[in-house]
C-alpha cells in the first residue's frame, strides 16, 4: 500500500447480541488503526468500548453468538449515548483534515 491520501485505514469489529438487524443491539465496537505497512499503528491508540444491554436485549440475545460477552457488558458497559460521545471524542483527537476519514 503506497499511500492513503491522509485517510486512516482501520480494522473495525462490531459484536452484537445476534445476527438480525433491527432486532439485536451492538455490544462492542473496536477500531484498530492500521499503518501504511499494514501493521497495527503505533502512533494512534485503538478505540474499544462495551455497551450495556437492557433487559429486552438480553432476552433477545443469541447466546451461542455472544457467549459471556453479554454478562461482561452488563458489568462494564456504558450507555449507548455515552459511547457515541466517546467515539466522537476519539475521532476528534485524530485531527483529520477536511474531507479525510477513517477507511
HUHUWO-V633594 format. One record per residue. N is the residue number from 0. RES is the residue in one small letter. SS is DSSP state (h for helix, s for strand, l for the rest). OMEGA is omega in whole degrees, 0 to 359 (none if undefined). Layout:
n,res,ss,omega
N,RES,SS,OMEGA
N,RES,SS,OMEGA
//
This chain:
n,res,ss,omega
0,x,l,186
1,x,l,180
2,x,l,180
3,x,l,181
4,x,l,179
5,x,l,171
6,x,l,180
7,x,s,177
8,x,s,181
9,x,s,168
10,x,s,183
11,x,s,177
12,x,s,178
13,x,s,176
14,x,s,184
15,x,s,179
16,x,l,179
17,x,l,188
18,x,l,183
19,x,l,179
20,x,l,180
21,x,l,179
22,x,l,183
23,x,l,184
24,x,l,178
25,x,s,176
26,x,s,185
27,x,s,171
28,x,s,178
29,x,s,178
30,x,s,182
31,x,s,178
32,x,s,182
33,x,s,180
34,x,l,182
35,x,l,179
36,x,l,175
37,x,l,174
38,x,l,178
39,x,s,182
40,x,l,175
41,x,l,183
42,x,l,184
43,x,l,178
44,x,l,177
45,x,l,177
46,x,s,178
47,x,s,181
48,x,s,175
49,x,s,178
50,x,s,180
51,x,l,179
52,x,l,175
53,x,l,185
54,x,h,180
55,x,h,178
56,x,h,180
57,x,h,180
58,x,h,181
59,x,h,186
60,x,l,173
61,x,l,189
62,x,h,178
63,x,h,181
64,x,h,188
65,x,h,178
66,x,l,182
67,x,l,179
68,x,h,179
69,x,h,182
70,x,h,176
71,x,h,179
72,x,h,179
73,x,h,181
74,x,h,190
75,x,h,186
76,x,l,178
77,x,s,176
78,x,l,183
79,x,h,180
80,x,h,178
81,x,h,179
82,x,h,178
83,x,h,178
84,x,h,179
85,x,h,178
86,x,h,178
87,x,h,179
88,x,h,178
89,x,h,180
90,x,h,178
91,x,h,180
92,x,h,179
93,x,h,180
94,x,l,178
95,x,l,176
96,x,l,181
97,x,l,180
98,x,l,176
99,x,l,188
100,x,l,172
101,x,s,181
102,x,l,none
//
